[in-house]
Amino acid sequence: MSSLDSTTSTATGGPLGKSGLLKFIVPSLIGIGMFLVPFSTGDTINIGMGLLADGLKALLGDALPAIAVVVLCLSVLLTLLVKFTNPAWARDNALGELFGVAPLWLVMRLLGAAFALMTFFQVGPDVITASFTGGVMLNDLAPVLLTFFFFAALLLPFLVDFGFMEFIGSLVRTPFRRIFGLPGRSAIDATASWMGSGTVGVLITTQQYEQGYYNRREASAIATNFSIVSIAFALLVTSFIGINHLFIPFYLTVVVAGLIAAVIVPRLPPLSRKPNTYYEPVGCRIAEERTGSTGLLRYSLGMAVARAEKAPGPHELLRRALFNVADIFFGLLPLVIAIGTIALVFAEFTPLFTWLSYPMVPILEWMRVPEAAAAAPATLVGFADMFLPAVLASDIESELTRFVIACLSLTQLIYMSEIGALLLKSKIPLKLWELVVIFLLRTAITLPIIVIMGHWLVG
């Protein structure tokens, strides 16, 4: 009997053993506690994994940028070594895939290391080494990525490998299929994003796609529509832009606009044209259709227990987790530094986004958004980095305009300094031009909703 058949038979009425239930419940509770349960710490909201990351960040402190530089240089050296010498330890294995990359990704790793070295030692052109370009990437973003993804990669198996995705996916598959055209397990991606980080949502989606639980269309739609930033980051944006007192209407607007976009955008090109085929090395490994007369809760438990009983052992989980950490450090971090620095240079030192935003001025004026000319660049600059709109809008006097820009920056989702780089590096079949189109579609769909709710809630 195949693994898929055994899963189905377990879920359609077979006995649920105590050991199987415990193997599902205990690790899943750890995963829920680390990723999905928010709690207050002082003036902020955090999750367990975020608290661990913050603790490591505080412990390492000012050493983190230097650690990032070392990691980036090691990435280049190991990539060059594998590329030109093909050592035995990197033949036909995961390490060979990690370091034996195409020329484009080698160039990106070289650029990431070069930008980091220039910024760290403050040598080279100011456009790279400035505090608001290379400095943002090396001193602000890299430490967060190093600490956050270290714990995310280690703890994520508790959330995805012991049946919790199957349990929730089976419970909510019908509404998710009808409303979003997506499998129910994608609800976990959305929740993990809201409670933790959009990058965690993308990380979950990428792993689920590579393991055969999402097809190409589903993975592309989930990664670009459910990877919303965390509540903690939303609080940071409202504080920076001066609308703390409007947080409840602000977040309500973000949720409403984001959900409407999640319904519409996957039904439009380019996402609607993605094939319903699975990642070839693994194929389809999901069976969410309920058969027989088994109750929904029992069926969902059966699916969860069947998945938990097939979960890898401790040594295999640790090996996978450490490889995921290496993949993020040596593969993702250089890409984020390279693309993010280039995007910030264009945003800060060129009039590119100002020029591109000229058509937005009459649109904002027609929507009766005050200070439309000042707000227009902030509607598009979020493609470079999600925090840039808040920076540009912080000097705008109109509270309504700042509210609109803050909400829009959170609902656009695609930003190249982090999410965009992560998607391009992943095996999810998304190209740069498709990310641009999705960003513009999300802007076009969510902006009118945000403006309408802004006029209603803010005045």
ABEGO torsion letter per residue (X at the ends): XBAAAAAAAAAAGBBBBAAAAAAAAAAAAAAAAAAABBBBBEABBBBAAAAAAAAAAAAAEAAAAAAAAAAAAAAAAAAAAAAAAGBAAABGBAAAAAABBBAAAAAAAAAAAAAAAAAAAGBEBAAAABAABAAAAAAAAAAAAAAAAAAAAAAAAAAAAAGAAAAAAAAAAAAAAAAAGBBAAAAAAAAAAAAABAAAAAAAAAAAAAAGABBAAAAAAAAAAABBBBAAAAAAAAAAAGAAAAAAAAAAAAAAAAAAAAAAAAABOAAAABBABBBAAAEBABBABBBEABBAAAAAAAAAAAAAAABBBAAAAAAAAAAAAAAAAAAAAAAAAAAAAAAAAAAAABAAAAAAAAAAAAAAAAAGBBGAAAAAAAAAAAAABAAAAAAAAAABABAAAAAAAAAAAAAAGBBAAAAAAAAAABABBBBAAAAAAAAAAAAAAAAAAAAAAAAAAAX
